[in-house]
Amino acid sequence: MCCLCPAMRCYPRKALTYTAALISLIVLLYVSVYSPSTETSAPASGLLRNYGEVQIWARELVSQQFHSERNLQIFHHLQNDMVPFNTSYEFLAGFPAASQKYLTVGLSSVKRKQGFYLLDTLHSIFTESSQEELEEMVVVVLLADFDMDWNERMLKVISEKFSDPVLKGQLLITHLGQKHYPPLEGLKRNFNDPPDRVYFRSKQNVDYAFLLSISANLSRYYLMLEDDVVCARNFLTSIKKFIQSQGNSPWVTMEFSKLGYIGKLYHSSSLPQLASFLYLFYQEMPCDWLLGHFSKLLVQVKPIRFKPSLFQHMGLYSSFKGTLNRLKDEDFEQDPENVSDNPPADVFTDITPFKEFTAKKAYDLGTSFFWGKNPSAGNHFTLVFRSPVAPKRILIRTGAPDSKKDILVSADVEVGSDPVRTDKVPRCSKYFKLGSLVDGQFEKKDFEKDVASALSCLRILVSQSQEQWVIIHKIQIWT
């Protein structure tokens, strides 16, 4: 079965213009984000005297570039004018579902000189997922080697070992011939990489560009994996919970592993742009660097990462020349039982936050936290749920994760009903006390004994002022 992508025209003069514009944006981003934190010479105007001012200047200029109508048009129309994806993608095994799934898991695989992990990776994906999760998921494997004999052998082995997912449309296998690739020899030797390294990383960028294009219309979200990973149990459920915890906050990329491009999640609507971006800059730098630049171009400067990691690198030998690679993610958990539900809620506090450590960070299941200044008696930290919830367990942890520093010394935990929506801060009209923090911690189970109805609010009410600042590291709710 073939999945046809819209025809894409290529105009050399346009391509040069667009390339120059995007390179300018990337250079500006590099200046604003990666410049060393030392005093820097001012621009020619002589108005900026130190690094902080240069950084502000660069960020403002980038913002102007982003919000100019011309550059937005350039970026949003890359996929229509530049990248030759006007080809038919043939699925060698499996078939796309009639309706979109929730998640596509995409991975590309080539022949390795040492070690072979693709079958183990597929086994992990399917065995660590429940039947309900598999109904919402499709796995796309791009056999990206130019050795057609190897591709045919892999197709046969995968089709035999995973016949059930193939027949159910849960596993699709595809390939794109070498004739569709841009030049891979004689490319620029950025970073002083040897020619064989440039060839490898450039081809890998194009592999992923094609894989993204193939996967663009299959699901709501797209997850990028490598072909040598182990998955955590029920990883799809954990991903759904994390997405839900972000509410309506905009995001470009979510990370479910801190390694390379393993476990990077995108909206499927972003895939045509991302595919074009990888293809356009395929010879410039490795894929994981390009992915970071892509997020910053769409104004997500800081990573949004879920912890514990849901995917672990297991390959002992790299796909590049079979070199030894012992890379591991120490945050990985095979069975992350403690992933909470954290139903959508608005988060408010009258404790002054420090810099970007805002109230929402305590509740969004990410790796950050809330950090507030000198809480006083009567201060509050409040969640107002967007729909009433019936919790099974509530866990609150304050203080730094690795020490007793910045704990909330004295506070009560209350739950409320009868939400009142005003022009100011939403709140509940009735609260009753569940208990108090002990050494900065609180945990409550067995709600059936104490709570007769669904709850609309959760409030931490400070009962004693303290000079020490406070970290609210985690608020977790299971429903």
Secondary structure, DSSP 8 states (H G I E B T S, - for coil): -EEE-------HHHHHHHHHHHHHHHHHHHHHHHS-SS-----TTS---SHHHHHHHHHHHHHHHHHSHHHHHHHHTHHHHT----SEEEEEE----SS-EEEEEEEEE---SS---HHHHHHHHHHTS-HHHHHTEEEEEEE--S-HHHHHHHHHHHHHHTHHHHHTTSEEEE---GGGS---SS---GGG--HHHHHHHHHHHHHHHHHHHHHTTSEEEEEE--SSEEE-TTHHHHHHHHHHHTTT---SEEES-SSTTTTEEEEGGGHHHHHHHHHHTTTTS-HHHHHHHHHHHTT--S--BBSSBSEEE--SB-TTTT-B-----TTB-SS-TT------EEEEESS-B-TT--GGGGTSSBS--EEES---TT-EEEEEEEEEE--SEEEEEES-TTSSTT---SEEEEEEEEEE--SS--EEEEEEEEEE-BTTEEEEE-GGGT--S-EEEEEEEE-S--SS-EEEEEEEEE-
